[in-house]
Amino acid sequence: MAHTYTISDLAKEFDLTTRAIRFYEDMGLLQPERNGPAGRSRVYSARDRTRLRLTLRAKRLGLSLSEAKEIIDLYDSPRDTGVQLRKFLDVLVVHRRQLEDQMADLQANLAEVQEHEKEARELLMEMEKKIADN
C-alpha cells in the first residue's frame, strides 16, 4: 500500500496553511484523491508530496507558480529528460539574470545611501564643531 497524506499532514510537514495547499491544488500542482461524504476529504499521494516539495523549492528560486508547474509537469511526464533539463536551465538562466540585475540595483542604491550618510556625518561634525567653538 502506497503511503498517503492528509492535508493536515502536508501542512504540518511543510509549515503551510491548509489554505495554501488548496491554492496549489487549484493551480493544478497537486491532484489529491477525494474520499468521504461528497468527496470532501483529500488524500494526497507520495507524488503530491514530492510535487509540493518541488513547488516550494521553485518558489524559493523565484519562479512563478505557473513556471514551477510547467517544469514539474515536464519532470512528471515520460518525455526525453534532455528536453526537461533544457527547459529548467532556460528558466534558471532567466531568473539568475533577474537576480543579478536586482543585485546591481541594490548595490547602486546602497552606494548612494552610503554617500548621503557620509555627507550627513560630515555636516553634523561641522555643526557640532561650530557649537563647540562658540
SEMAR-948348 format. One record per residue (C-alpha): x, y, z; residue in three letters; residue number from 1. Coordinates in nm, 3 decimals. Example, Ala and Ser with C-alpha at 12.3 -4.5 7.8 and 13.67 -1.06 7.14 Angstrom:
+---------+---------+---------+---------+-----+
!       x !       y !       z ! residuo ! num !
+---------+---------+---------+---------+-----+
!   1.230 !  -0.450 !   0.780 !     Ala !   1 !
!   1.367 !  -0.106 !   0.714 !     Ser !   2 !
+---------+---------+---------+---------+-----+
This chain:
+---------+---------+---------+---------+-----+
!       x !       y !       z ! residuo ! num !
+---------+---------+---------+---------+-----+
!   0.000 !   0.000 !   0.000 !     Met !   1 !
!   0.143 !   0.336 !  -0.102 !     Ala !   2 !
!   0.181 !   0.597 !   0.169 !     His !   3 !
!  -0.083 !   0.870 !   0.169 !     Thr !   4 !
!  -0.111 !   1.204 !   0.347 !     Tyr !   5 !
!  -0.391 !   1.424 !   0.471 !     Thr !   6 !
!  -0.392 !   1.796 !   0.404 !     Ile !   7 !
!  -0.303 !   1.845 !   0.773 !     Ser !   8 !
!  -0.003 !   1.610 !   0.739 !     Asp !   9 !
!   0.137 !   1.814 !   0.450 !     Leu !  10 !
!   0.056 !   2.148 !   0.613 !     Ala !  11 !
!   0.245 !   2.046 !   0.926 !     Lys !  12 !
!   0.542 !   1.892 !   0.740 !     Glu !  13 !
!   0.595 !   2.192 !   0.511 !     Phe !  14 !
!   0.482 !   2.461 !   0.759 !     Asp !  15 !
!   0.199 !   2.578 !   0.533 !     Leu !  16 !
!  -0.163 !   2.662 !   0.587 !     Thr !  17 !
!  -0.423 !   2.421 !   0.451 !     Thr !  18 !
!  -0.548 !   2.718 !   0.250 !     Arg !  19 !
!  -0.207 !   2.743 !   0.074 !     Ala !  20 !
!  -0.219 !   2.372 !  -0.009 !     Ile !  21 !
!  -0.571 !   2.408 !  -0.151 !     Arg !  22 !
!  -0.442 !   2.703 !  -0.358 !     Phe !  23 !
!  -0.164 !   2.483 !  -0.503 !     Tyr !  24 !
!  -0.431 !   2.226 !  -0.579 !     Glu !  25 !
!  -0.641 !   2.490 !  -0.757 !     Asp !  26 !
!  -0.332 !   2.580 !  -0.963 !     Met !  27 !
!  -0.309 !   2.217 !  -1.076 !     Gly !  28 !
!   0.015 !   2.148 !  -0.889 !     Leu !  29 !
!  -0.144 !   1.886 !  -0.664 !     Leu !  30 !
!  -0.412 !   1.632 !  -0.752 !     Gln !  31 !
!  -0.535 !   1.457 !  -0.439 !     Pro !  32 !
!  -0.796 !   1.184 !  -0.447 !     Glu !  33 !
!  -1.128 !   1.272 !  -0.288 !     Arg !  34 !
!  -1.290 !   1.047 !  -0.027 !     Asn !  35 !
!  -1.567 !   1.065 !   0.227 !     Gly !  36 !
!  -1.907 !   1.233 !   0.205 !     Pro !  37 !
!  -1.934 !   1.439 !  -0.115 !     Ala !  38 !
!  -1.560 !   1.386 !  -0.172 !     Gly !  39 !
!  -1.473 !   1.642 !   0.094 !     Arg !  40 !
!  -1.166 !   1.462 !   0.230 !     Ser !  41 !
!  -0.845 !   1.499 !   0.034 !     Arg !  42 !
!  -0.596 !   1.213 !   0.020 !     Val !  43 !
!  -0.252 !   1.311 !  -0.108 !     Tyr !  44 !
!  -0.010 !   1.062 !  -0.262 !     Ser !  45 !
!   0.369 !   1.046 !  -0.236 !     Ala !  46 !
!   0.366 !   1.205 !  -0.585 !     Arg !  47 !
!   0.165 !   1.502 !  -0.450 !     Asp !  48 !
!   0.409 !   1.535 !  -0.159 !     Arg !  49 !
!   0.705 !   1.541 !  -0.400 !     Thr !  50 !
!   0.530 !   1.794 !  -0.625 !     Arg !  51 !
!   0.464 !   2.015 !  -0.321 !     Leu !  52 !
!   0.830 !   1.994 !  -0.214 !     Arg !  53 !
!   0.940 !   2.086 !  -0.570 !     Leu !  54 !
!   0.686 !   2.371 !  -0.583 !     Thr !  55 !
!   0.823 !   2.523 !  -0.263 !     Leu !  56 !
!   1.181 !   2.484 !  -0.388 !     Arg !  57 !
!   1.084 !   2.658 !  -0.715 !     Ala !  58 !
!   0.923 !   2.942 !  -0.518 !     Lys !  59 !
!   1.244 !   2.987 !  -0.319 !     Arg !  60 !
!   1.432 !   3.013 !  -0.650 !     Leu !  61 !
!   1.196 !   3.295 !  -0.751 !     Gly !  62 !
!   0.993 !   3.106 !  -1.009 !     Leu !  63 !
!   0.626 !   3.186 !  -1.055 !     Ser !  64 !
!   0.380 !   2.908 !  -0.978 !     Leu !  65 !
!   0.300 !   2.869 !  -1.348 !     Ser !  66 !
!   0.673 !   2.829 !  -1.427 !     Glu !  67 !
!   0.703 !   2.583 !  -1.139 !     Ala !  68 !
!   0.405 !   2.384 !  -1.269 !     Lys !  69 !
!   0.543 !   2.375 !  -1.622 !     Glu !  70 !
!   0.878 !   2.238 !  -1.504 !     Ile !  71 !
!   0.727 !   1.994 !  -1.255 !     Ile !  72 !
!   0.486 !   1.868 !  -1.521 !     Asp !  73 !
!   0.782 !   1.815 !  -1.755 !     Leu !  74 !
!   0.954 !   1.604 !  -1.492 !     Tyr !  75 !
!   0.632 !   1.415 !  -1.434 !     Asp !  76 !
!   0.593 !   1.323 !  -1.799 !     Ser !  77 !
!   0.775 !   1.033 !  -1.964 !     Pro !  78 !
!   0.936 !   1.269 !  -2.215 !     Arg !  79 !
!   1.303 !   1.296 !  -2.300 !     Asp !  80 !
!   1.496 !   1.411 !  -1.994 !     Thr !  81 !
!   1.716 !   1.635 !  -2.210 !     Gly !  82 !
!   1.414 !   1.845 !  -2.309 !     Val !  83 !
!   1.318 !   1.878 !  -1.942 !     Gln !  84 !
!   1.667 !   1.979 !  -1.835 !     Leu !  85 !
!   1.699 !   2.234 !  -2.117 !     Arg !  86 !
!   1.368 !   2.393 !  -2.016 !     Lys !  87 !
!   1.475 !   2.403 !  -1.650 !     Phe !  88 !
!   1.811 !   2.551 !  -1.748 !     Leu !  89 !
!   1.641 !   2.820 !  -1.961 !     Asp !  90 !
!   1.421 !   2.922 !  -1.668 !     Val !  91 !
!   1.716 !   2.925 !  -1.428 !     Leu !  92 !
!   1.924 !   3.143 !  -1.663 !     Val !  93 !
!   1.643 !   3.399 !  -1.688 !     Val !  94 !
!   1.600 !   3.407 !  -1.311 !     His !  95 !
!   1.974 !   3.432 !  -1.245 !     Arg !  96 !
!   1.989 !   3.735 !  -1.477 !     Arg !  97 !
!   1.693 !   3.895 !  -1.299 !     Gln !  98 !
!   1.859 !   3.840 !  -0.962 !     Leu !  99 !
!   2.189 !   3.981 !  -1.090 !     Glu ! 100 !
!   2.005 !   4.291 !  -1.218 !     Asp ! 101 !
!   1.828 !   4.331 !  -0.883 !     Gln ! 102 !
!   2.159 !   4.291 !  -0.701 !     Met ! 103 !
!   2.325 !   4.555 !  -0.920 !     Ala ! 104 !
!   2.034 !   4.792 !  -0.847 !     Asp ! 105 !
!   2.065 !   4.724 !  -0.474 !     Leu ! 106 !
!   2.441 !   4.782 !  -0.481 !     Gln ! 107 !
!   2.393 !   5.115 !  -0.661 !     Ala ! 108 !
!   2.124 !   5.211 !  -0.411 !     Asn ! 109 !
!   2.348 !   5.111 !  -0.120 !     Leu ! 110 !
!   2.638 !   5.317 !  -0.257 !     Ala ! 111 !
!   2.408 !   5.620 !  -0.284 !     Glu ! 112 !
!   2.283 !   5.574 !   0.073 !     Val ! 113 !
!   2.641 !   5.542 !   0.197 !     Gln ! 114 !
!   2.738 !   5.865 !   0.019 !     Glu ! 115 !
!   2.443 !   6.055 !   0.176 !     His ! 116 !
!   2.528 !   5.905 !   0.514 !     Glu ! 117 !
!   2.890 !   6.024 !   0.481 !     Lys ! 118 !
!   2.780 !   6.377 !   0.381 !     Glu ! 119 !
!   2.532 !   6.395 !   0.671 !     Ala ! 120 !
!   2.802 !   6.286 !   0.920 !     Arg ! 121 !
!   3.043 !   6.549 !   0.787 !     Glu ! 122 !
!   2.777 !   6.823 !   0.811 !     Leu ! 123 !
!   2.687 !   6.715 !   1.162 !     Leu ! 124 !
!   3.054 !   6.719 !   1.268 !     Met ! 125 !
!   3.091 !   7.072 !   1.122 !     Glu ! 126 !
!   2.779 !   7.189 !   1.308 !     Met ! 127 !
!   2.897 !   7.036 !   1.636 !     Glu ! 128 !
!   3.243 !   7.190 !   1.589 !     Lys ! 129 !
!   3.090 !   7.538 !   1.536 !     Lys ! 130 !
!   2.879 !   7.497 !   1.851 !     Ile ! 131 !
!   3.182 !   7.381 !   2.049 !     Ala ! 132 !
!   3.390 !   7.675 !   1.923 !     Asp ! 133 !
!   3.129 !   7.929 !   2.039 !     Asn ! 134 !
+---------+---------+---------+---------+-----+
